[in-house]
Amino acid sequence: MKTTLYRLEIAPLVIIPLDRGFLFSYASSTRVPTGSLVSISFGKRMVSGVVFRSSLFSGPKPEWIKMIHSVIQEKQLTKEQLLLAQYIHEEYYTSMGRVLIHFLSQGKTGRKRKISLKEKTKKTSLPPLTEKTKTFIRTFSRWRNKTAFCDGYVFSNQKDFFLRLFEIIVLRKEQVLLLVPEILLTYEWEEACRAYFGEEHVVLLHSQCGVRHSFEASEKIRSGEARVVVATRQGLFAPFACLGGIFVFEDQDDGYKQWDMSPRYDGRNVAKKLAFFHKALLLMIAGAPSSEHFFFKQQKALWLGPAPSFSPLQSFVELVNMRLERFKKNFSPLSSTLIEHMRVALRNKKQILLYVHRQGMDVLSVCEHCKNILSCPRSGHMLTSDGDGGFRCRACKYHTEAFPSCPVCGHLSFKNVGFGTEKVEREVAKIFPHARIIRADASTLRTGKKIRTFYETFSSQQADILIGTTSLLKGKYLSKCALVGMIDIDSQLSFPDFRVDERLFQILFRCVYQSLIQSEKGKIVIQTFRPESPFFQKLNLTEKSWFEDTLLDRASFVYPPFARFVTFSFIRKTEKQAFEDAEMFRINLEKFFTQYKFPVKISAPQSIKKRFHQKTGTEIKMTARITENALAHKEIRLFLRKNTKDCIIDIDSLST
């Protein structure tokens, strides 16, 4: 009797060079649906793989085609997940094996569990909206399969407005994906969505969720039981049953870019493709003005909501010259002006937010004898003081012994430069011993439990002073603060990045319009050693004038949104070898672009940092500014696939 055989095209979960195809042919005696996870023999080992295509053999099975070993889980990935995985593989030059791990990690359990339903909760009601806001909601209800933009900060009742937009999609029996750039922001949205839609219809997904939680959340999404998914960029890989709308909050934020591991994707671009595959509506919501949004407005993109109209920031800001503070022998991170404002706020029982650019005790430590900057022997990052005589690395777990000597000259004395959150916390506790102080940074908010505790503590006003970094400016914490102090703004202004002025403008904008507008007597105090900086001189411009100037500069230097950054990293045993390989690649790349008459600007190779894995090595980076139409050219993408075998390629890198 003739046996029916099926031909399966399978992507193994292994690293395969980009210039080779990612699909391999196997045979099966039973029909295996696409998206299934199977076990196969690949070379001399057994590995897992995902079925991308399945069909009957048109003739006898060739001898070279192997049979699959077993089926681990049928229909593990949906059709849309397979399409999205292929897009990320092609767009971000990443081996398919690495890409698929992101989709499969949420379903790792071995066997299916019965999903337990929580007791249904009564839906809370929302306050009535204005007629103008109702008009925007009616406009939104008519949109389908579109990409639109929105300035979220123009709505005073932002949560109520967007909850009603979510409801429009939920009533269509479709799912909503709500994306935020920081884990810290997921809890306030989760709380609001659970109160409005009920516990059983809302799930939370982010990197701090445990394996069991991620699996159960994924199964609820797959079954369609979960109607609203609150997530960081991890939510892009969920198995949606009927996705109807994607809402990308804070879309100007760099937190959507995965820069430290493969695939180095941009969550905003992936969200656009996910919406396209599901034929869903995509709404990009800015939490602060951005040059990209201003550019889209000039291009007459689809827009939701009223046009923003704000006064220049200068009228809300008080600048403090820290050079005068040092002249008065005040070496504290806090100026006398800020201390006085803090005393008034505490006396009136108002909450205070102190923004610090860096966590830790300081920014860096310098040998007082030879001026060598202490750096980590493992990761190459700068070491900072731990406050007890030792130094630690923020990138890894490296920690020196107490009172180490300089590795260059052997000197024992070091100068700590800059202010970190820990140093500011110690100083504030000294000046205001009875104040309730919370420090919120990467070291205090390591787990989901700690993040939730922090959110509940500050939301219930059990703290007087909040000290933290940029992530705090994205939540509703600002709306509760009558005073915002910018402690060490110069360290952010001096950062070598073309976006630094825009990021600082957004920070000040948030502080003014999300905090001070709530309080008539609110105040923002900026401490700086450089009050004459061009940035502070531009604070008298309106938002429109500010971004018109910014876009003119971007266009003249061919920076985003007029081009895309592509960074190539070469990691070699020696610096000389890395430089030679990078320079050779740069020459070949320029020749290739000249051949097709596409403009390209490539920075010279530069040494970034040393890598200490198994052997000492050096990383050399160089960045190309490539226009959108050039990067999409078929021959150029083929060239990059063939010639980036031994380097890391980062599409849409954050900086040069």
C-alpha positions as CSV (number, residue, x, y, z in Angstrom):
1,M,0.0,0.0,0.0
2,K,1.4,3.4,-1.0
3,T,2.2,5.7,2.0
4,T,1.2,9.3,1.8
5,L,4.1,11.6,2.6
6,Y,4.1,15.3,3.3
7,R,6.9,17.8,2.5
8,L,7.6,20.2,5.3
9,E,9.7,23.4,5.0
10,I,11.2,23.9,8.4
11,A,13.2,26.7,10.0
12,P,15.6,25.1,12.6
13,L,16.2,27.0,15.9
14,V,19.9,27.4,15.2
15,I,22.2,30.2,14.0
16,I,22.5,30.0,10.1
17,P,24.5,32.6,8.0
18,L,22.3,35.2,6.4
19,D,23.5,34.4,2.9
20,R,21.9,31.0,3.1
21,G,18.2,30.2,3.1
22,F,16.6,29.6,6.5
23,L,14.2,26.8,5.4
24,F,15.2,23.1,5.1
25,S,13.1,20.3,3.6
26,Y,11.9,17.4,5.7
27,A,9.3,14.7,5.3
28,S,6.4,13.5,7.5
29,S,4.1,10.5,7.3
30,T,1.3,12.6,8.8
31,R,0.1,16.1,8.0
32,V,1.7,18.7,10.2
33,P,0.1,22.2,10.3
34,T,2.2,25.3,9.6
35,G,3.4,27.0,12.8
36,S,4.0,23.6,14.5
37,L,7.1,23.0,16.6
38,V,8.8,19.8,15.6
39,S,12.0,17.9,16.5
40,I,14.4,17.2,13.6
41,S,17.9,15.9,12.9
42,F,20.1,18.8,11.8
43,G,23.6,17.7,10.9
44,K,24.8,15.5,13.8
45,R,22.4,16.8,16.4
46,M,18.7,16.9,17.3
47,V,17.2,20.4,17.3
48,S,13.7,22.0,17.3
49,G,12.3,23.7,14.3
50,V,9.1,25.6,13.2
51,V,7.1,24.4,10.2
52,F,6.6,27.3,7.7
53,R,5.1,25.3,4.8
54,S,3.4,21.9,4.5
55,S,2.3,20.1,1.3
56,L,1.9,16.7,-0.3
57,F,4.9,15.3,-2.2
58,S,4.0,15.5,-5.9
59,G,6.2,12.4,-6.6
60,P,8.4,9.9,-4.7
61,K,10.4,11.4,-1.8
62,P,14.1,12.1,-2.7
63,E,16.5,10.1,-0.7
64,W,18.3,13.1,0.7
65,I,15.2,14.4,2.5
66,K,15.1,13.2,6.1
67,M,12.0,12.4,8.1
68,I,11.1,14.6,11.1
69,H,11.7,12.9,14.5
70,S,8.5,14.0,16.3
71,V,5.9,16.8,16.6
72,I,6.4,18.7,19.9
73,Q,3.4,21.1,19.7
74,E,1.0,21.6,16.8
75,K,0.1,25.2,15.7
76,Q,2.5,26.8,18.2
77,L,2.7,29.9,16.0
78,T,-0.1,31.6,14.1
79,K,0.1,32.6,10.4
80,E,0.6,36.2,11.3
81,Q,3.5,35.3,13.7
82,L,5.2,33.4,10.9
83,L,4.9,36.4,8.6
84,L,6.2,38.8,11.3
85,A,9.2,36.5,12.0
86,Q,10.1,36.5,8.3
87,Y,9.8,40.3,8.2
88,I,12.2,40.8,11.3
89,H,14.6,38.2,9.8
90,E,14.8,40.1,6.5
91,E,14.5,43.7,7.7
92,Y,17.0,43.4,10.7
93,Y,19.5,40.9,9.2
94,T,19.1,38.4,12.0
95,S,19.2,34.6,11.7
96,M,15.7,33.1,11.8
97,G,16.7,30.9,14.7
98,R,17.3,34.0,16.9
99,V,14.1,35.6,15.7
100,L,11.9,32.6,16.4
101,I,13.1,32.3,20.0
102,H,11.3,35.6,20.8
103,F,8.0,34.1,19.6
104,L,8.4,30.7,21.3
105,S,9.7,32.0,24.7
106,Q,6.2,32.9,25.8
107,G,4.8,29.5,25.2
108,K,7.5,27.4,26.9
109,T,5.9,24.9,29.2
110,G,5.9,21.4,27.8
111,R,2.2,20.8,28.1
112,K,-1.0,22.8,28.0
113,R,-2.7,23.9,31.2
114,K,-6.3,24.6,31.7
115,I,-6.8,28.3,31.8
116,S,-8.5,29.4,35.0
117,L,-11.1,32.1,34.7
118,K,-11.1,34.8,37.4
119,E,-14.3,36.0,38.9
120,K,-15.9,38.7,36.7
121,T,-15.7,42.2,38.0
122,K,-18.2,44.9,37.6
123,K,-17.1,47.5,34.9
124,T,-16.5,50.9,36.3
125,S,-18.1,53.9,34.6
126,L,-16.2,56.9,33.2
127,P,-17.0,60.6,33.6
128,P,-18.8,62.3,30.7
129,L,-16.6,63.7,27.9
130,T,-16.9,67.1,26.1
131,E,-18.6,67.3,22.8
132,K,-15.3,68.0,21.1
133,T,-13.8,64.8,22.5
134,K,-16.9,62.8,21.5
135,T,-16.4,64.0,17.9
136,F,-12.8,62.6,17.9
137,I,-14.2,59.2,19.2
138,R,-16.8,59.1,16.5
139,T,-14.1,59.8,13.9
140,F,-12.0,57.0,15.3
141,S,-14.9,54.5,15.2
142,R,-15.1,54.8,11.4
143,W,-11.4,54.0,10.9
144,R,-10.2,50.5,10.0
145,N,-6.9,49.2,8.6
146,K,-5.2,52.6,8.9
147,T,-2.1,54.1,10.5
148,A,-2.9,57.3,12.4
149,F,-1.0,59.6,14.7
150,C,-2.1,61.4,17.9
151,D,-0.7,63.9,20.4
152,G,-1.7,62.2,23.6
153,Y,-0.6,65.1,25.8
154,V,-3.3,67.4,24.5
155,F,-6.0,65.5,26.4
156,S,-6.6,66.4,30.0
157,N,-8.6,63.2,30.5
158,Q,-6.2,61.0,28.5
159,K,-7.0,57.7,30.2
160,D,-10.7,58.1,29.9
161,F,-10.4,59.1,26.2
162,F,-8.3,56.1,25.2
163,L,-10.3,53.6,27.3
164,R,-13.3,54.6,25.2
165,L,-11.2,54.0,22.0
166,F,-10.2,50.6,23.3
167,E,-13.9,49.8,23.9
168,I,-14.8,50.5,20.3
169,I,-12.5,47.7,19.2
170,V,-13.5,45.3,22.0
171,L,-17.2,45.7,21.1
172,R,-16.2,44.5,17.6
173,K,-15.1,41.2,19.3
174,E,-11.5,42.1,18.4
175,Q,-8.4,42.4,20.6
176,V,-6.4,45.5,21.6
177,L,-2.6,45.7,22.0
178,L,-1.5,48.6,24.2
179,L,2.3,49.1,23.9
180,V,4.4,51.2,26.3
181,P,8.2,51.6,26.3
182,E,8.8,51.0,30.1
183,I,7.6,48.3,32.5
184,L,6.9,51.0,35.0
185,L,4.1,52.3,32.7
186,T,2.3,48.9,32.4
187,Y,0.9,48.9,35.9
188,E,-1.1,52.1,35.7
189,W,-2.6,51.1,32.4
190,E,-3.3,47.6,33.6
191,E,-5.1,49.0,36.7
192,A,-7.2,51.3,34.5
193,C,-8.1,48.6,31.9
194,R,-8.9,45.9,34.6
195,A,-11.2,48.4,36.3
196,Y,-13.0,49.2,33.1
197,F,-13.0,45.9,31.1
198,G,-12.9,43.4,34.0
199,E,-10.0,41.2,35.3
200,E,-10.8,38.3,33.0
201,H,-10.3,40.3,29.8
202,V,-7.0,42.0,30.5
203,V,-3.5,40.5,30.5
204,L,0.0,41.9,31.2
205,L,3.2,41.0,29.3
206,H,6.7,42.2,29.9
207,S,10.2,40.8,30.5
208,Q,9.8,40.7,34.3
209,C,6.7,38.3,34.0
210,G,7.5,34.8,35.1
211,V,7.4,31.8,32.7
212,R,4.0,30.5,34.0
213,H,2.5,34.0,33.8
214,S,3.7,34.5,30.3
215,F,2.4,31.1,29.2
216,E,-1.0,31.6,30.7
217,A,-1.3,35.1,29.3
218,S,-0.3,33.8,25.8
219,E,-3.0,31.1,26.0
220,K,-5.6,33.6,26.9
221,I,-4.5,35.8,23.9
222,R,-4.5,32.8,21.6
223,S,-8.0,31.7,22.6
224,G,-9.4,35.3,22.3
225,E,-10.4,35.4,26.0
226,A,-7.9,38.3,26.6
227,R,-9.4,41.4,24.9
228,V,-6.9,43.9,26.1
229,V,-3.1,43.2,26.2
230,V,-1.0,45.7,28.1
231,A,2.7,45.1,27.2
232,T,6.1,46.4,26.5
233,R,7.6,45.5,23.1
234,Q,7.4,41.8,24.2
235,G,3.7,41.9,23.4
236,L,4.5,42.2,19.6
237,F,5.3,38.5,19.6
238,A,2.0,37.3,21.2
239,P,-0.3,34.8,19.3
240,F,-3.3,37.1,18.7
241,A,-6.5,35.5,17.6
242,C,-8.2,38.6,16.2
243,L,-6.1,41.7,16.7
244,G,-8.1,44.8,15.8
245,G,-6.1,47.7,17.1
246,I,-2.5,48.6,18.2
247,F,-1.9,51.6,20.4
248,V,1.7,52.6,20.7
249,F,2.0,55.0,23.6
250,E,5.1,57.3,24.0
251,D,6.0,56.5,20.4
252,Q,8.8,59.1,20.5
253,D,10.6,57.0,23.2
254,D,13.9,55.1,22.4
255,G,12.7,52.3,24.7
256,Y,11.0,50.6,21.7
257,K,14.4,50.0,20.2
258,Q,16.2,46.7,21.1
259,W,19.9,47.7,20.8
260,D,21.8,45.3,23.0
261,M,20.9,41.9,21.5
262,S,19.7,40.3,18.3
263,P,17.4,40.9,16.7
264,R,18.1,44.6,17.0
265,Y,14.6,45.6,16.0
266,D,12.6,48.8,16.4
267,G,9.2,48.0,18.0
268,R,7.5,50.8,16.3
269,N,8.3,49.5,12.8
270,V,7.4,45.9,13.9
271,A,4.1,47.2,15.2
272,K,3.3,48.7,11.8
273,K,3.9,45.3,10.1
274,L,1.9,43.5,12.8
275,A,-1.0,45.8,12.1
276,F,-0.6,45.2,8.4
277,F,-0.7,41.4,8.7
278,H,-3.8,41.5,11.0
279,K,-5.5,44.3,8.9
280,A,-5.7,46.2,12.3
281,L,-5.7,49.9,13.0
282,L,-2.5,51.4,14.3
283,L,-2.4,54.6,16.4
284,M,1.0,56.1,17.2
285,I,0.5,58.3,20.3
286,A,3.2,60.8,21.3
287,G,3.7,61.6,25.0
288,A,5.7,64.7,24.2
289,P,6.3,66.7,21.0
290,S,8.9,65.1,18.6
291,S,10.5,66.0,15.3
292,E,9.2,62.8,13.7
293,H,5.6,63.7,14.6
294,F,6.1,67.2,13.4
295,F,7.5,65.8,10.1
296,F,4.5,63.5,9.7
297,K,2.2,66.5,10.2
298,Q,4.0,68.3,7.3
299,Q,3.5,65.2,5.2
300,K,-0.3,65.4,6.0
301,A,-0.6,62.0,7.7
302,L,-3.9,60.9,9.3
303,W,-4.3,62.6,12.6
304,L,-6.6,62.2,15.6
305,G,-7.3,64.9,18.2
306,P,-6.9,68.7,18.4
307,A,-3.7,70.5,17.4
308,P,-1.5,71.4,20.4
309,S,-1.0,75.0,21.2
310,F,1.5,75.9,24.0
311,S,3.5,78.8,25.3
312,P,7.3,78.9,25.2
313,L,8.9,76.9,28.1
314,Q,10.9,79.8,29.3
315,S,8.1,81.3,31.3
316,F,7.7,78.2,33.4
317,V,11.4,77.6,34.1
318,E,13.8,79.0,36.7
319,L,17.5,78.6,35.8
320,V,20.1,78.3,38.7
321,N,23.7,79.0,37.9
322,M,25.7,76.3,39.8
323,R,28.9,78.2,39.2
324,L,27.6,80.8,41.6
325,E,26.7,78.1,44.1
326,R,30.3,76.8,44.0
327,F,31.6,80.3,44.5
328,K,29.4,80.5,47.6
329,K,31.1,77.2,48.8
330,N,28.0,75.1,48.3
331,F,29.3,71.8,46.9
332,S,26.0,69.9,47.4
333,P,24.1,68.5,44.5
334,L,21.2,70.7,45.6
335,S,21.4,74.5,45.1
336,S,20.2,76.8,47.9
337,T,17.3,77.9,45.5
338,L,16.1,74.4,45.0
339,I,16.4,73.6,48.8
340,E,14.2,76.6,49.6
341,H,11.6,75.6,47.1
342,M,11.6,72.1,48.5
343,R,11.0,73.4,52.0
344,V,8.0,75.4,50.8
345,A,6.6,72.4,49.0
346,L,7.0,70.1,52.0
347,R,5.5,72.7,54.3
348,N,2.4,72.8,52.0
349,K,2.3,68.9,51.9
350,K,3.1,68.8,48.2
351,Q,5.0,66.1,46.4
352,I,8.5,66.7,44.8
353,L,10.2,65.0,41.9
354,L,14.0,65.3,41.6
355,Y,15.2,64.2,38.1
356,V,18.7,62.8,37.9
357,H,20.2,61.7,34.6
358,R,22.2,58.8,36.1
359,Q,21.7,56.2,38.7
360,G,24.4,55.4,41.3
361,M,26.7,57.6,43.4
362,D,28.3,59.5,40.5
363,V,28.8,59.4,36.7
364,L,32.5,58.4,36.6
365,S,35.6,58.1,38.8
366,V,39.0,59.6,37.7
367,C,42.5,59.0,39.2
368,E,43.7,62.2,40.7
369,H,47.3,61.4,39.7
370,C,47.2,60.3,36.1
371,K,43.6,61.3,35.2
372,N,42.8,57.8,34.1
373,I,39.0,57.0,34.1
374,L,38.3,53.8,35.9
375,S,36.6,51.2,33.6
376,C,35.3,47.7,34.0
377,P,37.8,45.0,32.9
378,R,34.9,42.8,31.7
379,S,32.5,45.1,29.8
380,G,34.6,48.3,29.3
381,H,31.9,50.5,31.0
382,M,32.9,53.2,33.4
383,L,33.1,52.3,37.1
384,T,31.3,54.3,39.7
385,S,31.7,54.6,43.4
386,D,29.5,52.5,45.7
387,G,29.9,54.9,48.5
388,D,31.8,52.5,50.7
389,G,35.3,52.7,49.2
390,G,34.8,50.3,46.3
391,F,33.7,50.7,42.7
392,R,31.1,48.8,40.6
393,C,30.1,48.4,37.0
394,R,26.5,49.2,36.1
395,A,26.6,46.9,33.0
396,C,27.6,43.7,34.8
397,K,28.2,42.4,38.3
398,Y,31.8,43.4,38.5
399,H,32.8,45.0,41.8
400,T,36.3,46.0,43.1
401,E,37.7,45.4,46.5
402,A,37.5,48.3,49.0
403,F,40.0,51.2,48.2
404,P,41.6,49.8,45.0
405,S,44.6,51.3,43.3
406,C,44.7,52.8,39.8
407,P,45.5,50.1,37.3
408,V,47.7,52.6,35.3
409,C,49.8,54.4,38.0
410,G,48.9,52.6,41.2
411,H,47.6,55.8,42.9
412,L,45.0,55.3,45.6
413,S,43.1,58.6,45.4
414,F,40.1,59.0,43.0
415,K,37.8,61.9,42.2
416,N,34.1,61.1,41.7
417,V,32.6,63.3,39.0
418,G,28.9,64.0,38.5
419,F,25.8,63.2,40.5
420,G,23.9,59.9,40.6
421,T,20.5,59.1,42.2
422,E,22.1,57.5,45.3
423,K,24.3,60.5,46.0
424,V,21.3,62.8,45.6
425,E,19.2,60.5,47.9
426,R,21.9,60.7,50.7
427,E,22.1,64.5,50.4
428,V,18.3,64.9,50.5
429,A,18.0,62.6,53.5
430,K,20.6,64.7,55.3
431,I,18.8,68.0,54.6
432,F,15.3,66.7,55.1
433,P,15.6,63.9,57.7
434,H,11.8,63.7,58.3
435,A,10.7,63.5,54.6
436,R,9.5,60.3,53.1
437,I,11.9,59.6,50.2
438,I,11.7,57.1,47.4
439,R,14.5,56.4,44.9
440,A,13.4,54.8,41.7
441,D,16.1,53.6,39.3
442,A,17.3,50.3,37.7
443,S,18.9,49.1,41.0
444,T,15.7,49.6,43.1
445,L,13.2,48.4,40.5
446,R,14.7,45.1,39.4
447,T,11.6,43.0,39.6
448,G,7.9,43.3,38.7
449,K,7.0,43.0,42.4
450,K,9.2,46.0,43.3
451,I,7.9,48.1,40.4
452,R,4.3,47.4,41.5
453,T,5.1,48.3,45.1
454,F,6.7,51.5,44.0
455,Y,3.7,52.4,41.9
456,E,1.2,51.8,44.7
457,T,3.3,53.7,47.2
458,F,3.7,56.9,45.2
459,S,0.1,56.8,43.8
460,S,-1.3,56.6,47.3
461,Q,0.9,59.6,48.3
462,Q,2.9,57.7,50.9
463,A,6.0,59.6,49.8
464,D,7.1,63.2,49.8
465,I,10.1,63.2,47.6
466,L,10.7,61.0,44.5
467,I,14.2,60.7,43.1
468,G,14.7,59.0,39.8
469,T,15.7,58.9,36.1
470,T,13.9,59.5,32.8
471,S,11.4,56.6,33.1
472,L,9.6,58.5,35.9
473,L,8.7,61.3,33.5
474,K,6.5,59.0,31.4
475,G,4.0,58.0,34.0
476,K,1.3,59.9,35.9
477,Y,3.7,60.7,38.7
478,L,4.4,64.1,37.4
479,S,0.7,65.1,37.7
480,K,1.0,64.7,41.5
481,C,4.2,66.9,41.8
482,A,4.1,70.6,42.6
483,L,7.9,71.0,42.3
484,V,10.3,69.4,39.8
485,G,14.1,69.8,40.2
486,M,16.5,69.0,37.4
487,I,19.7,68.1,39.3
488,D,22.5,67.4,36.8
489,I,21.2,68.4,33.4
490,D,24.6,69.3,32.0
491,S,25.7,65.6,31.8
492,Q,22.7,64.9,29.5
493,L,23.4,68.1,27.4
494,S,27.1,67.0,26.8
495,F,26.2,63.6,25.6
496,P,27.5,63.2,22.0
497,D,24.2,62.5,20.2
498,F,22.3,64.6,17.6
499,R,19.0,63.9,19.5
500,V,20.2,65.2,22.8
501,D,18.5,68.7,22.5
502,E,15.2,67.1,21.5
503,R,15.3,64.6,24.4
504,L,15.9,67.5,26.8
505,F,13.2,69.6,25.3
506,Q,10.8,66.7,25.7
507,I,11.8,66.2,29.4
508,L,11.2,69.9,30.1
509,F,7.9,69.9,28.2
510,R,6.7,67.0,30.3
511,C,7.7,68.7,33.5
512,V,5.9,71.9,32.5
513,Y,2.7,70.6,30.9
514,Q,2.1,67.3,32.8
515,S,3.1,68.6,36.2
516,L,2.9,72.4,36.6
517,I,-0.3,72.8,34.7
518,Q,-2.0,70.7,37.4
519,S,-0.8,73.1,40.1
520,E,-1.1,76.9,39.8
521,K,1.9,77.4,42.1
522,G,4.1,74.7,40.5
523,K,7.7,75.3,39.7
524,I,10.5,73.7,37.7
525,V,14.1,74.4,38.8
526,I,16.9,73.6,36.4
527,Q,20.5,73.5,37.8
528,T,23.2,74.1,35.3
529,F,26.9,75.1,35.1
530,R,26.2,76.5,31.6
531,P,23.2,78.8,31.6
532,E,24.6,80.5,28.4
533,S,24.2,77.2,26.5
534,P,22.4,77.6,23.1
535,F,19.8,75.1,24.3
536,F,18.6,77.4,27.1
537,Q,18.5,80.4,24.7
538,K,16.0,78.5,22.5
539,L,13.5,78.0,25.3
540,N,11.8,81.2,24.2
541,L,10.7,79.6,20.9
542,T,7.3,78.1,20.4
543,E,7.0,74.4,19.8
544,K,6.4,75.0,16.1
545,S,9.5,77.2,15.7
546,W,11.6,74.8,17.7
547,F,10.9,71.8,15.5
548,E,11.1,73.7,12.3
549,D,14.6,74.7,13.2
550,T,15.4,71.1,14.3
551,L,14.1,69.6,11.0
552,L,16.1,72.1,9.0
553,D,19.3,70.9,10.8
554,R,18.4,67.3,10.3
555,A,17.8,67.7,6.6
556,S,21.1,69.5,6.1
557,F,23.1,66.7,7.8
558,V,20.9,63.9,6.4
559,Y,19.7,62.7,9.8
560,P,16.5,60.9,10.6
561,P,13.7,61.3,9.6
562,F,15.4,62.0,6.2
563,A,17.7,58.9,6.5
564,R,18.1,55.7,8.4
565,F,21.1,54.9,10.6
566,V,22.7,51.5,9.9
567,T,25.6,50.6,12.3
568,F,28.1,47.9,11.5
569,S,30.1,46.5,14.5
570,F,33.3,44.4,14.0
571,I,34.5,42.4,17.0
572,R,38.0,41.0,16.5
573,K,40.9,39.7,18.7
574,T,43.0,42.8,18.1
575,E,42.2,46.5,17.4
576,K,44.3,46.5,14.3
577,Q,42.5,43.6,12.7
578,A,39.1,45.1,13.6
579,F,40.1,48.5,12.1
580,E,41.4,46.8,8.9
581,D,38.2,44.8,8.4
582,A,35.9,47.8,9.1
583,E,37.9,50.0,6.7
584,M,37.8,47.4,3.9
585,F,34.0,47.0,4.4
586,R,33.5,50.8,4.3
587,I,35.4,51.1,1.0
588,N,33.4,48.2,-0.6
589,L,30.1,49.7,0.7
590,E,30.8,53.1,-0.7
591,K,31.7,51.6,-4.1
592,F,28.5,49.6,-4.2
593,F,26.3,52.6,-3.4
594,T,28.1,54.7,-6.0
595,Q,27.4,52.0,-8.6
596,Y,23.6,52.3,-8.0
597,K,23.9,56.2,-7.6
598,F,22.4,56.2,-4.2
599,P,23.7,58.8,-1.7
600,V,25.4,57.4,1.5
601,K,27.4,59.0,4.3
602,I,29.6,56.6,6.3
603,S,31.4,57.6,9.5
604,A,35.0,56.6,9.9
605,P,35.6,53.4,12.0
606,Q,35.9,54.1,15.7
607,S,36.9,52.0,18.7
608,I,33.9,51.7,21.0
609,K,34.9,49.3,23.8
610,K,36.8,46.1,24.7
611,R,34.9,42.8,25.0
612,F,36.0,40.2,27.5
613,H,34.1,37.0,26.8
614,Q,36.6,34.1,26.4
615,K,39.3,36.2,24.9
616,T,40.2,39.9,24.9
617,G,38.9,41.6,21.8
618,T,38.0,45.1,20.4
619,E,34.8,46.3,19.0
620,I,34.9,48.8,16.1
621,K,31.8,50.6,15.0
622,M,30.9,52.7,12.0
623,T,27.5,54.1,11.0
624,A,26.1,54.8,7.5
625,R,23.3,57.3,6.9
626,I,21.2,55.7,4.2
627,T,17.9,57.0,2.7
628,E,14.8,54.9,2.9
629,N,14.5,54.1,-0.8
630,A,18.2,53.1,-1.0
631,L,17.9,50.7,2.0
632,A,14.9,49.1,0.4
633,H,16.7,48.4,-2.9
634,K,16.9,44.7,-3.6
635,E,20.5,44.6,-4.7
636,I,21.7,46.6,-1.7
637,R,19.9,44.3,0.7
638,L,21.5,41.3,-1.1
639,F,24.9,42.9,-0.8
640,L,24.5,43.5,2.9
641,R,23.4,39.8,3.4
642,K,26.5,38.5,1.7
643,N,29.0,40.9,3.2
644,T,28.0,41.1,6.9
645,K,28.8,37.5,7.8
646,D,31.3,38.5,10.5
647,C,29.8,41.7,11.8
648,I,26.8,42.8,13.7
649,I,24.4,45.0,11.7
650,D,22.0,47.3,13.5
651,I,19.2,48.8,11.4
652,D,17.7,52.1,12.8
653,S,20.5,52.4,15.4
654,L,19.8,55.2,17.9
655,S,22.9,57.3,17.2
656,T,26.0,57.5,15.1
